[in-house]
Amino acid sequence: MDWPHSYFSLCWILWAASKLRDIEAAEGKYAQKLFNDLFEDYSNALRPVEDTDKVLNVTLQITLSQIKDMDERNQILTAYLWIRQIWYDAYLKWDRDQYDGLDTIRIPSDLVWRPDIVLYNKADDESSEPVNTNVVLRYDGLITWDSPAITKSSCVVDVSYFPFDDQQCNLTFGSWTYNGNQVDIFNALESGDLSDFIEDVEWEIHGMPAVKNVITYGCCSEPYPDITFTLILKRKSSFYIVNLLIPCVLISFLAPLSFYLPAASGEKVSLGVTVLLAMTVFQLMVAEIMPPSENVPLIGKYYIATMALITASTALTIMVMNIHFCGAEAKPVPQWARIVILKYMSKILFVYDVGESCTSPRHSKDSHQKDYAETHRKGLKNRDNNIVRKKEINRLLNNDLGAQGENPKEADSYCARYLTLTRNIEYIAKCLKDHRTNNAKGIEWKKVAKVIDRFFMWIFFIMVFAMSILIIAKA
């Protein structure tokens, strides 16, 4: 180890540190002297211009650091800003050579005159006093004041396309008491500074342009300038798509399935009512977020339309169930319904007979219809058939009795028994035919209800699908 070299380095560091302390001490001494000289006769109550008719120019720069909250219901934007104001003070100048080259000092802001620039569209009940941070004072009288602020400003929120909406919120800054002939405002940049913006989880920033406006109010003839920063926001919709939109779409597709559910299960109306209650819950969730305005959000319109479809499907389900449970007392199926619904629509919608599935072999297409038609056709021949049967029975009885060789009294007794048995058999056969006729009538009404169910199911599926595509297209 080189001891002479290390000793020399240590001595040099100690000498530099002592010199630095001397410089800081000298600087502190001159800064104190400068402060005493500047503020000996200074007053921060009056506008710091040598000529009262001269305009004091203030340069304003806004840096957006963070969006803390966007309250759509109360229409309030809460933002964290850095506000920089720059102006010249004619009474705070000095010669650098007289103060050992000291060109800037930092002093509390409440010691100097400050422009009363406030946020015009402020929506906070608390006092709007600025933060008492230090100002940077330069030898030529230039004052730079940087102060942080958490602002709550009113913002007109348009939720027509929620959750795919864009919002524009204005931040208008201007002097509260000075007119444009006394204090004029200029924007340092053409837009707000977004270089230090912290990304927000809900909103994307697409710009913050700045525009200077000069307004003349009815009470006064002097102009009043202000600078308006327009914050352009776009909502990140993924959260609302996952939690509000997709569940609604999935639930809405359950409504047409109530037509596919068999009527004998007794759950068709219950399914429609359950889906309607689920949609009502989502509608209330959206209503709690949105402001009570005339503009109904896009997702709210989708909910209302879906709820209307579910209500209509439930009402139609009740009507179809009444058709399904038409019994023997009902009138026969009209001829036009038999042709339009049972003949054509059942083929188009692939509706099979009641109790028959699409995988089981199908019997004759119109077996029940043919049975019903044949019953009516054969009914016309009942008289002739009865006469023929009576003759045949009498012939058989005569042959039977003749073969047995019984006397006439016994023959009459046997004949009476056979006639009674024949009448009972004919009565049973007639009851069976009537039962088959009524059963065929009920089966026809059930098939009519099944065809109507299938028709409405596809109609509602198409409507729900079209509504879903429409809301995505508008987004």
MORAQUI-V792258 format. One record per helix or strand. SS is the DSSP state (H for helix, E for strand). FROM is the first residue (numbers start at 0). LEN is the number of residues. Records with the same first field share a line. If there is no record, write none. Layout:
# MORAQUI-V792258
SS->FROM-LEN / FROM-LEN
This chain:
# MORAQUI-V792258
H->2-36 / 95-4 / 108-3 / 237-18 / 256-4 / 262-3 / 267-22 / 297-27 / 334-14 / 366-13 / 381-23 / 407-67
E->55-16 / 75-13 / 103-5 / 116-3 / 121-1 / 133-5 / 141-13 / 165-10 / 182-5 / 190-1 / 192-1 / 202-13 / 223-12
